[in-house]
């Protein structure tokens, strides 16, 4: 019987902490479940981490104004990003995003917009090619390479299937369309 009051006291002491944590989550977009991210094993030779992709993140990807309104119109719901980065003779930076929209039309609208405004996403005048892969359609954007010492290829694919968009950026000595497409097959 000596232990019961201690357990009750410990539980009572935790109630304010639980209440504060519950209230902190109210009204935030973090309550929306994250879609699945690319597995860390996809580029196992680079360290990685997963984070939420917010509307603000997507606004900061481009130099174009008014993205919040466009994203709302397309029905953006939530996104997850796995970022890989490190020194390698293959890839050095990989950014893999899974973005969920309310409808297939919204997802296609986002992909079409990125393809039509590729320079606002990668700078200068990139090459933009249609891309069809594993039931997904969209664009492959090849970023212009500067004549800088140690410049490395960088590519971006943005494709959709249904209401889901896959966004995959790669950079590094071995960044090629084939390398990008091989990773894209592993995207959720």
N, C-alpha and C positions, 0 to 999 in steps of 0.2 A: 504494500500500500504506500510505502514511502516513495516509490518511483512514479506513481500516477500523477501526483501534483506537479512534479518536475516536467513531465511530458505535456501536461495541460499548459503550464506556464510557457514552455518553449513554443508550442503551437500558437498560443495567444500573442507571444512576442513577434511571431512571423506575420500575423494578420496585417499590420500596417505596411509592412514591406510588400506583401502580395498585393494589397490594395493600390499602392503607389505604382507598382509595375503594371498592373492592369489598366490604370488610368493613363499611364504614359503611352500605351498603345492605342487608346481610343482616338478615332478620327484620322489615324495616319494610314498612308498607303502601304505601310509595311505589313498590314494585316492580310493583304492580297498574297496568296501563295506564289512562290517563285516557280516559273517553268523550269524544266530540267536544263542543266548546263552540260556542255561538252565535258566528258570525263577527263580527269587529270592524267590518266594513262595515255591519252591521245598524243600528248607531247611530253612523255615521261622524263625526258632529259632536261626539261626546264621547270623551275619552280612555278607554282600557280596559286591563284586564290579566286574565290567566287564572290561576287557582289551583286546587289540589286541594281537594275537599270531603271532610273526614274525618268520622268518627262524632262526634268532639268538636264539630265545627262544627255538625252537625245537632242535637246535644244543646243547644247554646247558642242555637239559634233559638227555643226554647220555654221557658216557665216550668215545664213539667211534669217531674216527676222520672221516672227509669226509662227514659229514651229509649235508652240503650245496649242494654239488654236487648230492647226492642221492635225496634230496628234489626237486632239479631242475629237475632231471630225472623223478621223479614221478609226476611232474607238480603241486607242491604245489602252491595254489593261495592265500588263506588267512584263518585266524582263529580267533575265539573269545573264551575267557575264562571267566567263572564266578567262582571266588574263594570265598569260605565260610570259615570262621575260627572263633573259639571262644571256650569257655569252656562249655561242655555239658556232660550229662550222656549217650548221644546217639552218634552222630558224632561230631568230633571237627574240622576236616579239610575235605573239599570237593573241588576238582578241576575238573570242568566240561568244556571240550573243544569241540568245533565244528570246524572241520578242513575241508576245501574244497580243492579238487584237480581238475585238468582239466578232469580227466577220472576216470571211475570205476577201471580200471587196476592200475592206480597210487595210488588210495586209498587202494586197496587190497595189493599193493606192500608195502606201508608204514605199514599197519597192520601186514603183514607177517614178515616184518623186525623186528618190535618191539617184536613180539612173539618169533622170533628166537634168539633175543639178549636181552631177558628180564633181565638178570643179569646186563647188562650195563645200564639199566634204573632204577632198584630198588636196586641193590647191592646184594652181596652174591649169593645164589642159590635159586631162588624162585620156587614155584610150578606154572606150566603153564598148563591151561586147555582150550580146545576149548570152544567157547561160541557162541550160536545161540540165538538171542532174537529179537523179533519184526521185523523180516525180515533183521536183521543185523547179520553178522558173523565176528568172530575174536577170541580174546583170553581173558581169565581171568587170571590175574597174582596175586598170593597170595604171598605177601612179607614175607620173613622169620622173625619171631618174635624173638627179642633178649630176653635173660633171665633177662633183666633189671627190676628193680622195676618200676611199672607203665607202662610197655610196653603195647601197644595197637595194635590190628590187623590193617593191612593196605592192601588194595586191589586195583588193577588197572584193568579196562576193556578197551580194545581198539578194536572197531568193526567198520565195514563199511557197507554201503548200497549205491549202486551207487557210485558217486564221493565224497560222504561225509563220514568223519570219526568222530565217537564219542569217546572221551577219557574221562574216569571218574575214578578218584582216590578218595577213602574214607579212613578215619582213625578215630578211636575213639572206645570207649568201646563197641558200638553196631555195629561195622563194620563187616558185614558178607556178604557172596555171595548173600543171599536173599535181604539184604538191598541195596546192590549195584545194583542188577537187578531191584529192584523196582524203584530206581532213574533213571536207564538207560531207563526205559519205558517213562520217562518224557523228555528225551533229544530230541532236535529238529532233 
